[in-house]
Amino acid sequence: MTTDLLDFRIGLGYDSHRLGDGGPLRIGGHDVPGDFHAIGHSDADVLLHAVTDALMGAIAGPDIGRLFPDDADENRDRDSSDFVKEAVRRITEAGYAINNLDAVILAQKPKMAPHIDVMRGKLAELLQTQMDRIGLKAKTGEGVDAVGRSEAIAARVVVMLRRQS
C-alpha cells in the first residue's frame, strides 16, 4: 500500500443469498422474524457481508471470500459481525475511519422498516461511529426477479472513509 494517504476513499459492496423456509432472517446483526432465512456458509447476513466488502474495497484490500473462505470449517455458521470487525481493524490500521455509510436491503419480505433503526444502531456500534453516519433503507423487488419472488435477498453498500488526523 502506498504511504501517501488520500483524504477520502470510497468502497462499494454487494451481496446476495438464496432464501429458505423458516425464520428468523439474520440481517444487519439483527434477527428479523418471518418465514424465511438466508442460506449460506456463515450466518448469511447479506448486509454485513456487503458492508465488509465495501470497507475492504475502500482500502483496496481483499474481498470477503478471500478473507473468510466459504469452504473453511471455521467459517461455518460464523457470526458475520466478525467479518465487519476484521474489516474495521484493517481500515483503522490503514489510517482511516468511517466518514459515512449508505446501504439498501433488497427484500420482498419480511418488511424491514420496523427493524431499520435497530440495524443502524448495530452497524454504528460495529463500525465504531455515530448512528447519524449510517444510512439504511429497504426496497422490495416489486414482484420482479429472484428478490421479487422472495427467492433471494440482496444488499448494496457504499462507504466513504476519511483519513484519521
OpenMM code with the backbone's topology and positions (N, CA, C; nanometers):
from openmm import Vec3, app, unit

residues = "MET THR THR ASP LEU LEU ASP PHE ARG ILE GLY LEU GLY TYR ASP SER HIS ARG LEU GLY ASP GLY GLY PRO LEU ARG ILE GLY GLY HIS ASP VAL PRO GLY ASP PHE HIS ALA ILE GLY HIS SER ASP ALA ASP VAL LEU LEU HIS ALA VAL THR ASP ALA LEU MET GLY ALA ILE ALA GLY PRO ASP ILE GLY ARG LEU PHE PRO ASP ASP ALA ASP GLU ASN ARG ASP ARG ASP SER SER ASP PHE VAL LYS GLU ALA VAL ARG ARG ILE THR GLU ALA GLY TYR ALA ILE ASN ASN LEU ASP ALA VAL ILE LEU ALA GLN LYS PRO LYS MET ALA PRO HIS ILE ASP VAL MET ARG GLY LYS LEU ALA GLU LEU LEU GLN THR GLN MET ASP ARG ILE GLY LEU LYS ALA LYS THR GLY GLU GLY VAL ASP ALA VAL GLY ARG SER GLU ALA ILE ALA ALA ARG VAL VAL VAL MET LEU ARG ARG GLN SER".split()
positions = [
    Vec3(0.0850, -0.1177, 0.0000),
    Vec3(0.0000, 0.0000, 0.0000),
    Vec3(0.0894, 0.1237, 0.0000),
    Vec3(0.0423, 0.2249, -0.0665),
    Vec3(0.1180, 0.3495, -0.0755),
    Vec3(0.1276, 0.4184, 0.0598),
    Vec3(0.2328, 0.4976, 0.0776),
    Vec3(0.2481, 0.5711, 0.2037),
    Vec3(0.1711, 0.7021, 0.2016),
    Vec3(0.1313, 0.7495, 0.0832),
    Vec3(0.0525, 0.8725, 0.0719),
    Vec3(-0.0944, 0.8396, 0.0938),
    Vec3(-0.1503, 0.8864, 0.2047),
    Vec3(-0.2904, 0.8598, 0.2337),
    Vec3(-0.3789, 0.9615, 0.1640),
    Vec3(-0.4776, 0.9132, 0.0935),
    Vec3(-0.5781, 1.0003, 0.0357),
    Vec3(-0.6648, 1.0541, 0.1486),
    Vec3(-0.7208, 1.1740, 0.1312),
    Vec3(-0.8083, 1.2292, 0.2346),
    Vec3(-0.9351, 1.1452, 0.2493),
    Vec3(-0.9896, 1.0983, 0.1363),
    Vec3(-1.1117, 1.0177, 0.1357),
    Vec3(-1.0943, 0.8975, 0.0449),
    Vec3(-1.1629, 0.7900, 0.0800),
    Vec3(-1.1666, 0.6698, -0.0044),
    Vec3(-1.3108, 0.6196, -0.0043),
    Vec3(-1.3552, 0.5665, -0.1173),
    Vec3(-1.4917, 0.5157, -0.1315),
    Vec3(-1.4863, 0.3673, -0.1629),
    Vec3(-1.5760, 0.2905, -0.1011),
    Vec3(-1.5860, 0.1474, -0.1270),
    Vec3(-1.7296, 0.1096, -0.1586),
    Vec3(-1.7449, 0.0084, -0.2423),
    Vec3(-1.8752, -0.0414, -0.2841),
    Vec3(-1.8839, -0.1890, -0.2487),
    Vec3(-1.9948, -0.2290, -0.1876),
    Vec3(-2.0145, -0.3692, -0.1525),
    Vec3(-2.1495, -0.4189, -0.1982),
    Vec3(-2.1545, -0.5465, -0.2336),
    Vec3(-2.2788, -0.6108, -0.2770),
    Vec3(-2.2755, -0.7543, -0.2298),
    Vec3(-2.3915, -0.8062, -0.1921),
    Vec3(-2.4026, -0.9486, -0.1604),
    Vec3(-2.5463, -0.9917, -0.1817),
    Vec3(-2.5634, -1.1198, -0.2063),
    Vec3(-2.6971, -1.1784, -0.2180),
    Vec3(-2.6921, -1.3215, -0.1670),
    Vec3(-2.8067, -1.3680, -0.1188),
    Vec3(-2.8200, -1.5054, -0.0709),
    Vec3(-2.9566, -1.5589, -0.1095),
    Vec3(-2.9621, -1.6884, -0.1335),
    Vec3(-3.0904, -1.7553, -0.1529),
    Vec3(-3.1648, -1.7561, -0.0197),
    Vec3(-3.2963, -1.7632, -0.0291),
    Vec3(-3.3790, -1.7728, 0.0911),
    Vec3(-3.4381, -1.9119, 0.1038),
    Vec3(-3.4506, -1.9588, 0.2263),
    Vec3(-3.5133, -2.0869, 0.2550),
    Vec3(-3.6274, -2.0682, 0.3533),
    Vec3(-3.7086, -2.1706, 0.3664),
    Vec3(-3.8223, -2.1654, 0.4584),
    Vec3(-3.7756, -2.1635, 0.6032),
    Vec3(-3.8531, -2.0958, 0.6862),
    Vec3(-3.8254, -2.0905, 0.8301),
    Vec3(-3.7404, -1.9708, 0.8657),
    Vec3(-3.7778, -1.9016, 0.9690),
    Vec3(-3.7048, -1.7831, 1.0124),
    Vec3(-3.6316, -1.8096, 1.1415),
    Vec3(-3.5698, -1.7116, 1.1970),
    Vec3(-3.5673, -1.5733, 1.1532),
    Vec3(-3.4614, -1.5486, 1.0456),
    Vec3(-3.4624, -1.4285, 0.9908),
    Vec3(-3.3677, -1.3837, 0.8898),
    Vec3(-3.2670, -1.2924, 0.9577),
    Vec3(-3.1408, -1.3314, 0.9598),
    Vec3(-3.0358, -1.2504, 1.0212),
    Vec3(-2.9915, -1.1455, 0.9203),
    Vec3(-3.0101, -1.0187, 0.9557),
    Vec3(-2.9684, -0.9103, 0.8675),
    Vec3(-2.9246, -0.7902, 0.9498),
    Vec3(-2.8086, -0.7390, 0.9197),
    Vec3(-2.7545, -0.6267, 0.9955),
    Vec3(-2.7267, -0.6618, 1.1397),
    Vec3(-2.6988, -0.7877, 1.1668),
    Vec3(-2.6736, -0.8329, 1.3033),
    Vec3(-2.7989, -0.8471, 1.3867),
    Vec3(-2.9137, -0.8431, 1.3227),
    Vec3(-3.0437, -0.8461, 1.3918),
    Vec3(-3.1285, -0.9591, 1.3330),
    Vec3(-3.1983, -1.0314, 1.4179),
    Vec3(-3.2872, -1.1380, 1.3720),
    Vec3(-3.4252, -1.0802, 1.3432),
    Vec3(-3.4611, -1.0787, 1.2140),
    Vec3(-3.5910, -1.0291, 1.1708),
    Vec3(-3.6871, -1.1475, 1.1672),
    Vec3(-3.7944, -1.1440, 1.2467),
    Vec3(-3.8894, -1.2550, 1.2472),
    Vec3(-3.9579, -1.2671, 1.1109),
    Vec3(-3.9907, -1.3891, 1.0751),
    Vec3(-4.0596, -1.4104, 0.9479),
    Vec3(-4.0515, -1.5548, 0.9054),
    Vec3(-4.0904, -1.5782, 0.7821),
    Vec3(-4.0986, -1.7137, 0.7276),
    Vec3(-3.9745, -1.7562, 0.6512),
    Vec3(-3.8697, -1.6721, 0.6478),
    Vec3(-3.7510, -1.7009, 0.5670),
    Vec3(-3.6237, -1.6899, 0.6487),
    Vec3(-3.5217, -1.7606, 0.6012),
    Vec3(-3.3853, -1.7402, 0.6494),
    Vec3(-3.2942, -1.7423, 0.5270),
    Vec3(-3.1805, -1.6767, 0.5373),
    Vec3(-3.0843, -1.6753, 0.4273),
    Vec3(-2.9980, -1.8000, 0.4354),
    Vec3(-2.9664, -1.8543, 0.3192),
    Vec3(-2.8859, -1.9764, 0.3100),
    Vec3(-2.7420, -1.9375, 0.2774),
    Vec3(-2.6498, -1.9815, 0.3609),
    Vec3(-2.5092, -1.9509, 0.3383),
    Vec3(-2.4205, -2.0316, 0.4296),
    Vec3(-2.2907, -2.0214, 0.4074),
    Vec3(-2.1934, -2.0962, 0.4869),
    Vec3(-2.1831, -2.0382, 0.6282),
    Vec3(-2.1796, -1.9057, 0.6370),
    Vec3(-2.1768, -1.8406, 0.7682),
    Vec3(-2.3212, -1.8199, 0.8120),
    Vec3(-2.3467, -1.7137, 0.8886),
    Vec3(-2.4858, -1.6851, 0.9262),
    Vec3(-2.5635, -1.6198, 0.8120),
    Vec3(-2.4974, -1.5973, 0.6977),
    Vec3(-2.5588, -1.5475, 0.5735),
    Vec3(-2.6214, -1.4090, 0.5899),
    Vec3(-2.5584, -1.3248, 0.6706),
    Vec3(-2.6073, -1.1886, 0.6900),
    Vec3(-2.5653, -1.1040, 0.5703),
    Vec3(-2.6566, -1.0902, 0.4758),
    Vec3(-2.6283, -1.0255, 0.3486),
    Vec3(-2.5817, -0.8811, 0.3666),
    Vec3(-2.6370, -0.8100, 0.4619),
    Vec3(-2.5984, -0.6706, 0.4832),
    Vec3(-2.4560, -0.6614, 0.5379),
    Vec3(-2.4235, -0.7403, 0.6381),
    Vec3(-2.2885, -0.7343, 0.6942),
    Vec3(-2.1837, -0.7831, 0.5948),
    Vec3(-2.2204, -0.8761, 0.5062),
    Vec3(-2.1260, -0.9201, 0.4031),
    Vec3(-2.0975, -0.8067, 0.3052),
    Vec3(-2.2013, -0.7340, 0.2650),
    Vec3(-2.1826, -0.6213, 0.1738),
    Vec3(-2.1042, -0.5087, 0.2410),
    Vec3(-2.1286, -0.4857, 0.3702),
    Vec3(-2.0531, -0.3844, 0.4450),
    Vec3(-1.9053, -0.4218, 0.4477),
    Vec3(-1.8759, -0.5482, 0.4755),
    Vec3(-1.7371, -0.5941, 0.4798),
    Vec3(-1.6685, -0.5686, 0.3468),
    Vec3(-1.7336, -0.6053, 0.2362),
    Vec3(-1.6734, -0.5838, 0.1047),
    Vec3(-1.6563, -0.4356, 0.0729),
    Vec3(-1.7514, -0.3516, 0.1133),
    Vec3(-1.7375, -0.2075, 0.0894),
    Vec3(-1.6161, -0.1524, 0.1639),
    Vec3(-1.6013, -0.1904, 0.2900),
    Vec3(-1.4874, -0.1441, 0.3696),
    Vec3(-1.3551, -0.1897, 0.3099),
    Vec3(-1.3496, -0.3168, 0.2741),
    Vec3(-1.2247, -0.3694, 0.2190),
    Vec3(-1.1952, -0.3098, 0.0815),
    Vec3(-1.2990, -0.2860, 0.0027),
    Vec3(-1.2791, -0.2238, -0.1273),
    Vec3(-1.2254, -0.0826, -0.1153),
    Vec3(-1.2691, -0.0102, -0.0136),
    Vec3(-1.2248, 0.1279, 0.0051),
    Vec3(-1.0746, 0.1379, 0.0285),
    Vec3(-1.0145, 0.0342, 0.0872),
    Vec3(-0.8694, 0.0355, 0.1099),
    Vec3(-0.7970, -0.0570, 0.0118),
    Vec3(-0.8679, -0.0981, -0.0945),
    Vec3(-0.8112, -0.1873, -0.1970),
    Vec3(-0.7609, -0.3170, -0.1351),
    Vec3(-0.8353, -0.3671, -0.0357),
    Vec3(-0.7995, -0.4906, 0.0323),
    Vec3(-0.8692, -0.6105, -0.0295),
    Vec3(-0.8434, -0.7279, 0.0249),
    Vec3(-0.9063, -0.8497, -0.0265),
    Vec3(-1.0558, -0.8529, 0.0045),
    Vec3(-1.1326, -0.9200, -0.0808),
    Vec3(-1.2768, -0.9291, -0.0574),
    Vec3(-1.3071, -1.0329, 0.0501),
    Vec3(-1.4329, -1.0390, 0.0893),
    Vec3(-1.4762, -1.1263, 0.1987),
    Vec3(-1.4465, -1.2732, 0.1696),
    Vec3(-1.4563, -1.3128, 0.0443),
    Vec3(-1.4300, -1.4517, 0.0079),
    Vec3(-1.2852, -1.4923, 0.0264),
    Vec3(-1.1942, -1.3983, 0.0078),
    Vec3(-1.0522, -1.4283, 0.0306),
    Vec3(-1.0175, -1.4205, 0.1785),
    Vec3(-1.0842, -1.3297, 0.2514),
    Vec3(-1.0573, -1.3179, 0.3954),
    Vec3(-1.1179, -1.4333, 0.4746),
    Vec3(-1.2407, -1.4708, 0.4362),
    Vec3(-1.3163, -1.5722, 0.5103),
    Vec3(-1.3765, -1.6716, 0.4115),
    Vec3(-1.2962, -1.7632, 0.3579),
    Vec3(-1.3454, -1.8551, 0.2542),
    Vec3(-1.4665, -1.9365, 0.2987),
    Vec3(-1.5604, -1.9547, 0.2047),
    Vec3(-1.6827, -2.0275, 0.2392),
    Vec3(-1.6646, -2.1789, 0.2393),
    Vec3(-1.5425, -2.2242, 0.2128),
    Vec3(-1.5163, -2.3676, 0.2245),
    Vec3(-1.4318, -2.3996, 0.3489),
    Vec3(-1.4106, -2.2989, 0.4342),
    Vec3(-1.3327, -2.3181, 0.5573),
    Vec3(-1.4263, -2.3526, 0.6723),
    Vec3(-1.3973, -2.4624, 0.7402),
    Vec3(-1.4820, -2.5073, 0.8508),
    Vec3(-1.4985, -2.4022, 0.9598),
    Vec3(-1.3940, -2.3225, 0.9863),
    Vec3(-1.4031, -2.2229, 1.0933),
    Vec3(-1.5035, -2.1116, 1.0608),
    Vec3(-1.5455, -2.1029, 0.9355),
    Vec3(-1.6431, -2.0004, 0.8972),
    Vec3(-1.7864, -2.0533, 0.8891),
    Vec3(-1.8052, -2.1826, 0.9109),
    Vec3(-1.9405, -2.2391, 0.9075),
    Vec3(-2.0216, -2.1820, 1.0244),
    Vec3(-2.1382, -2.1257, 0.9901),
    Vec3(-2.2298, -2.0651, 1.0874),
    Vec3(-2.1672, -1.9498, 1.1659),
    Vec3(-2.0588, -1.8955, 1.1159),
    Vec3(-1.9882, -1.7874, 1.1856),
    Vec3(-2.0717, -1.6593, 1.1858),
    Vec3(-2.0637, -1.5853, 1.2938),
    Vec3(-2.1320, -1.4572, 1.3073),
    Vec3(-2.0634, -1.3558, 1.2156),
    Vec3(-2.1395, -1.2973, 1.1246),
    Vec3(-2.0831, -1.2052, 1.0265),
    Vec3(-2.0292, -1.0771, 1.0888),
    Vec3(-2.0639, -1.0489, 1.2124),
    Vec3(-2.0049, -0.9320, 1.2779),
    Vec3(-1.8533, -0.9498, 1.2905),
    Vec3(-1.8053, -1.0742, 1.2967),
    Vec3(-1.6609, -1.0998, 1.2983),
    Vec3(-1.5959, -1.0453, 1.1714),
    Vec3(-1.6647, -1.0577, 1.0581),
    Vec3(-1.6109, -1.0113, 0.9305),
    Vec3(-1.5982, -0.8587, 0.9309),
    Vec3(-1.7034, -0.7925, 0.9789),
    Vec3(-1.7019, -0.6456, 0.9849),
    Vec3(-1.5933, -0.5983, 1.0810),
    Vec3(-1.5810, -0.6623, 1.1954),
    Vec3(-1.4791, -0.6221, 1.2934),
    Vec3(-1.3387, -0.6321, 1.2340),
    Vec3(-1.3129, -0.7372, 1.1566),
    Vec3(-1.1816, -0.7509, 1.0927),
    Vec3(-1.1609, -0.6416, 0.9884),
    Vec3(-1.2644, -0.6098, 0.9115),
    Vec3(-1.2531, -0.5026, 0.8121),
    Vec3(-1.2274, -0.3681, 0.8805),
    Vec3(-1.2959, -0.3411, 0.9914),
    Vec3(-1.2745, -0.2165, 1.0658),
    Vec3(-1.1312, -0.2116, 1.1195),
    Vec3(-1.0831, -0.3241, 1.1694),
    Vec3(-0.9442, -0.3296, 1.2181),
    Vec3(-0.8477, -0.2921, 1.1059),
    Vec3(-0.8742, -0.3447, 0.9865),
    Vec3(-0.7849, -0.3190, 0.8733),
    Vec3(-0.7927, -0.1748, 0.8238),
    Vec3(-0.9119, -0.1151, 0.8211),
    Vec3(-0.9186, 0.0244, 0.7750),
    Vec3(-0.8534, 0.1167, 0.8775),
    Vec3(-0.8683, 0.0840, 1.0056),
    Vec3(-0.8041, 0.1633, 1.1110),
    Vec3(-0.6524, 0.1526, 1.0985),
    Vec3(-0.6049, 0.0310, 1.0781),
    Vec3(-0.4613, 0.0076, 1.0607),
    Vec3(-0.4075, 0.0827, 0.9385),
    Vec3(-0.4901, 0.0966, 0.8354),
    Vec3(-0.4505, 0.1684, 0.7142),
    Vec3(-0.4584, 0.3200, 0.7309),
    Vec3(-0.5095, 0.3664, 0.8468),
    Vec3(-0.5123, 0.5091, 0.8743),
    Vec3(-0.6446, 0.5779, 0.8444),
    Vec3(-0.7526, 0.5000, 0.8360),
    Vec3(-0.8829, 0.5566, 0.8007),
    Vec3(-0.9889, 0.5273, 0.9056),
    Vec3(-1.0958, 0.6069, 0.8989),
    Vec3(-1.2136, 0.5888, 0.9831),
    Vec3(-1.3365, 0.6078, 0.8950),
    Vec3(-1.4510, 0.5621, 0.9428),
    Vec3(-1.5760, 0.5764, 0.8688),
    Vec3(-1.6148, 0.7239, 0.8626),
    Vec3(-1.6374, 0.7748, 0.7439),
    Vec3(-1.6994, 0.9064, 0.7292),
    Vec3(-1.8504, 0.8875, 0.7277),
    Vec3(-1.8976, 0.8042, 0.6357),
    Vec3(-2.0391, 0.7672, 0.6349),
    Vec3(-2.0581, 0.6421, 0.5503),
    Vec3(-2.1727, 0.5784, 0.5717),
    Vec3(-2.2088, 0.4560, 0.5013),
    Vec3(-2.3558, 0.4667, 0.4620),
    Vec3(-2.3867, 0.4206, 0.3421),
    Vec3(-2.5254, 0.4160, 0.2975),
    Vec3(-2.5504, 0.2773, 0.2398),
    Vec3(-2.6660, 0.2199, 0.2723),
    Vec3(-2.6959, 0.0830, 0.2311),
    Vec3(-2.8419, 0.0682, 0.1928),
    Vec3(-2.8656, -0.0285, 0.1051),
    Vec3(-3.0004, -0.0666, 0.0643),
    Vec3(-3.0130, -0.2171, 0.0802),
    Vec3(-3.1181, -0.2609, 0.1491),
    Vec3(-3.1535, -0.4025, 0.1581),
    Vec3(-3.2612, -0.4263, 0.0530),
    Vec3(-3.2440, -0.5288, -0.0284),
    Vec3(-3.3422, -0.5641, -0.1310),
    Vec3(-3.4096, -0.6933, -0.0885),
    Vec3(-3.5365, -0.6821, -0.0465),
    Vec3(-3.6110, -0.7978, 0.0031),
    Vec3(-3.7602, -0.7746, -0.0189),
    Vec3(-3.8273, -0.8729, -0.0753),
    Vec3(-3.9723, -0.8623, -0.0927),
    Vec3(-4.0429, -0.8694, 0.0426),
    Vec3(-3.9987, -0.9629, 0.1243),
    Vec3(-4.0495, -0.9782, 0.2598),
    Vec3(-3.9472, -1.0559, 0.3401),
    Vec3(-3.9488, -1.0435, 0.4689),
    Vec3(-4.0412, -0.9671, 0.5527),
    Vec3(-4.0144, -0.8176, 0.5413),
    Vec3(-4.1060, -0.7387, 0.5924),
    Vec3(-4.0915, -0.5933, 0.5925),
    Vec3(-3.9736, -0.5551, 0.6820),
    Vec3(-3.8874, -0.4707, 0.6299),
    Vec3(-3.7674, -0.4294, 0.7028),
    Vec3(-3.7871, -0.3006, 0.7822),
    Vec3(-3.8833, -0.2167, 0.7422),
    Vec3(-3.8985, -0.0840, 0.8026),
    Vec3(-3.9007, -0.0863, 0.9559),
    Vec3(-3.9718, -0.1799, 1.0202),
    Vec3(-3.9736, -0.1781, 1.1676),
    Vec3(-3.8380, -0.2093, 1.2315),
    Vec3(-3.7420, -0.2574, 1.1517),
    Vec3(-3.6132, -0.3026, 1.2055),
    Vec3(-3.4965, -0.2128, 1.1663),
    Vec3(-3.5219, -0.1143, 1.0818),
    Vec3(-3.4142, -0.0323, 1.0259),
    Vec3(-3.3314, 0.0370, 1.1341),
    Vec3(-3.3962, 0.1017, 1.2317),
    Vec3(-3.3198, 0.1745, 1.3328),
    Vec3(-3.2382, 0.0823, 1.4222),
    Vec3(-3.2891, -0.0367, 1.4505),
    Vec3(-3.2110, -0.1345, 1.5276),
    Vec3(-3.0864, -0.1736, 1.4494),
    Vec3(-3.1033, -0.1993, 1.3193),
    Vec3(-2.9894, -0.2359, 1.2348),
    Vec3(-2.8892, -0.1219, 1.2249),
    Vec3(-2.9389, 0.0010, 1.2105),
    Vec3(-2.8491, 0.1172, 1.2044),
    Vec3(-2.7668, 0.1278, 1.3328),
    Vec3(-2.8313, 0.1041, 1.4459),
    Vec3(-2.7601, 0.1083, 1.5737),
    Vec3(-2.6528, 0.0016, 1.5825),
    Vec3(-2.6859, -0.1192, 1.5374),
    Vec3(-2.5874, -0.2278, 1.5388),
    Vec3(-2.4709, -0.1972, 1.4449),
    Vec3(-2.5025, -0.1418, 1.3269),
    Vec3(-2.3962, -0.1048, 1.2333),
    Vec3(-2.3062, 0.0037, 1.2929),
    Vec3(-2.3666, 0.1062, 1.3528),
    Vec3(-2.2872, 0.2133, 1.4135),
    Vec3(-2.1931, 0.1571, 1.5197),
    Vec3(-2.2430, 0.0646, 1.5997),
    Vec3(-2.1593, 0.0036, 1.7035),
    Vec3(-2.0446, -0.0756, 1.6406),
    Vec3(-2.0754, -0.1587, 1.5422),
    Vec3(-1.9714, -0.2385, 1.4764),
    Vec3(-1.8682, -0.1509, 1.4061),
    Vec3(-1.9151, -0.0412, 1.3472),
    Vec3(-1.8273, 0.0468, 1.2705),
    Vec3(-1.7601, 0.1530, 1.3563),
    Vec3(-1.7908, 0.1520, 1.4859),
    Vec3(-1.7318, 0.2456, 1.5813),
    Vec3(-1.7534, 0.3905, 1.5374),
    Vec3(-1.8794, 0.4203, 1.5028),
    Vec3(-1.9153, 0.5544, 1.4588),
    Vec3(-2.0530, 0.5905, 1.5113),
    Vec3(-2.0987, 0.7102, 1.4807),
    Vec3(-2.2286, 0.7553, 1.5261),
    Vec3(-2.3375, 0.7072, 1.4297),
    Vec3(-2.4558, 0.6862, 1.4859),
    Vec3(-2.5681, 0.6369, 1.4073),
    Vec3(-2.6067, 0.7328, 1.2956),
    Vec3(-2.5852, 0.8635, 1.3131),
    Vec3(-2.6227, 0.9581, 1.2087),
    Vec3(-2.5283, 0.9540, 1.0881),
    Vec3(-2.4279, 0.8691, 1.0941),
    Vec3(-2.3390, 0.8470, 0.9798),
    Vec3(-2.3780, 0.7221, 0.8999),
    Vec3(-2.4864, 0.6567, 0.9424),
    Vec3(-2.5316, 0.5327, 0.8799),
    Vec3(-2.6677, 0.5546, 0.8146),
    Vec3(-2.6732, 0.5432, 0.6836),
    Vec3(-2.7996, 0.5474, 0.6100),
    Vec3(-2.8399, 0.4058, 0.5740),
    Vec3(-2.9660, 0.3725, 0.5934),
    Vec3(-3.0132, 0.2374, 0.5622),
    Vec3(-3.1592, 0.2440, 0.5218),
    Vec3(-3.1895, 0.1794, 0.4123),
    Vec3(-3.3276, 0.1689, 0.3672),
    Vec3(-3.3487, 0.0322, 0.3052),
    Vec3(-3.4749, -0.0010, 0.2806),
    Vec3(-3.5083, -0.1304, 0.2203),
    Vec3(-3.6020, -0.1069, 0.1034),
    Vec3(-3.5861, -0.1892, 0.0021),
    Vec3(-3.6705, -0.1840, -0.1164),
    Vec3(-3.7184, -0.3244, -0.1481),
    Vec3(-3.8421, -0.3339, -0.1974),
    Vec3(-3.8921, -0.4636, -0.2428),
    Vec3(-3.8507, -0.4840, -0.3874),
    Vec3(-3.8721, -0.6020, -0.4371),
    Vec3(-3.8437, -0.6318, -0.5771),
    Vec3(-3.9624, -0.6086, -0.6677),
    Vec3(-4.0733, -0.5589, -0.6103),
    Vec3(-4.1940, -0.5321, -0.6896),
    Vec3(-4.2360, -0.6535, -0.7726),
    Vec3(-4.2110, -0.7724, -0.7183),
    Vec3(-4.2504, -0.8952, -0.7871),
    Vec3(-4.1583, -0.9362, -0.9003),
    Vec3(-4.0484, -0.8625, -0.9216),
    Vec3(-3.9561, -0.8886, -1.0323),
    Vec3(-3.8330, -0.9642, -0.9816),
    Vec3(-3.7841, -1.0551, -1.0564),
    Vec3(-3.6631, -1.1347, -1.0353),
    Vec3(-3.6677, -1.2150, -0.9049),
    Vec3(-3.5541, -1.2726, -0.8682),
    Vec3(-3.5492, -1.3612, -0.7513),
    Vec3(-3.5845, -1.2883, -0.6221),
    Vec3(-3.5463, -1.1609, -0.6083),
    Vec3(-3.5826, -1.0847, -0.4895),
    Vec3(-3.7336, -1.0658, -0.4852),
    Vec3(-3.7920, -1.0257, -0.5956),
    Vec3(-3.9360, -1.0010, -0.6015),
    Vec3(-4.0210, -1.1248, -0.5803),
    Vec3(-3.9638, -1.2424, -0.6099),
    Vec3(-4.0344, -1.3699, -0.5877),
    Vec3(-4.0019, -1.4294, -0.4506),
    Vec3(-3.9315, -1.3555, -0.3677),
    Vec3(-3.8899, -1.3999, -0.2333),
    Vec3(-3.8031, -1.5252, -0.2377),
    Vec3(-3.7235, -1.5371, -0.3433),
    Vec3(-3.6286, -1.6474, -0.3548),
    Vec3(-3.4896, -1.6060, -0.3069),
    Vec3(-3.4674, -1.4749, -0.2979),
    Vec3(-3.3347, -1.4241, -0.2625),
    Vec3(-3.3476, -1.2912, -0.1892),
    Vec3(-3.2387, -1.2545, -0.1238),
    Vec3(-3.2245, -1.1252, -0.0582),
    Vec3(-3.0893, -1.0704, -0.1008),
    Vec3(-3.0782, -0.9389, -0.1095),
    Vec3(-2.9527, -0.8767, -0.1512),
    Vec3(-2.9322, -0.7471, -0.0736),
    Vec3(-2.8095, -0.6980, -0.0780),
    Vec3(-2.7774, -0.5692, -0.0157),
    Vec3(-2.6698, -0.5011, -0.0983),
    Vec3(-2.6820, -0.3681, -0.1056),
    Vec3(-2.5822, -0.2837, -0.1706),
    Vec3(-2.5371, -0.1800, -0.0684),
    Vec3(-2.4063, -0.1563, -0.0660),
    Vec3(-2.3489, -0.0652, 0.0334),
    Vec3(-2.2428, 0.0210, -0.0325),
    Vec3(-2.2433, 0.1480, 0.0020),
    Vec3(-2.1338, 0.2367, -0.0337),
    Vec3(-2.0833, 0.3007, 0.0953),
    Vec3(-1.9524, 0.3104, 0.1074),
    Vec3(-1.8923, 0.3689, 0.2276),
    Vec3(-1.7876, 0.4715, 0.1864),
    Vec3(-1.7808, 0.5782, 0.2633),
    Vec3(-1.6730, 0.6764, 0.2454),
    Vec3(-1.5890, 0.6756, 0.3723),
    Vec3(-1.4603, 0.6593, 0.3521),
    Vec3(-1.3647, 0.6642, 0.4635),
    Vec3(-1.2949, 0.7988, 0.4600),
    Vec3(-1.2537, 0.8451, 0.5759),
    Vec3(-1.1750, 0.9681, 0.5836),
    Vec3(-1.0442, 0.9351, 0.6546),
    Vec3(-0.9404, 1.0065, 0.6119),
    Vec3(-0.8105, 0.9885, 0.6747),
    Vec3(-0.8183, 1.0339, 0.8196),
    Vec3(-0.7629, 0.9533, 0.9088),
    Vec3(-0.7612, 0.9907, 1.0507),
    Vec3(-0.6553, 1.0961, 1.0716),
    Vec3(-0.6888, 1.1968, 1.1532),
    Vec3(-0.5897, 1.3035, 1.1771),
    Vec3(-0.5033, 1.2717, 1.2957),
] * unit.nanometer
topology = app.Topology()
chain = topology.addChain("A")
for resn in residues:
    res = topology.addResidue(resn, chain)
    for name in ("N", "CA", "C"):
        topology.addAtom(name, app.Element.getBySymbol(name[0]), res)
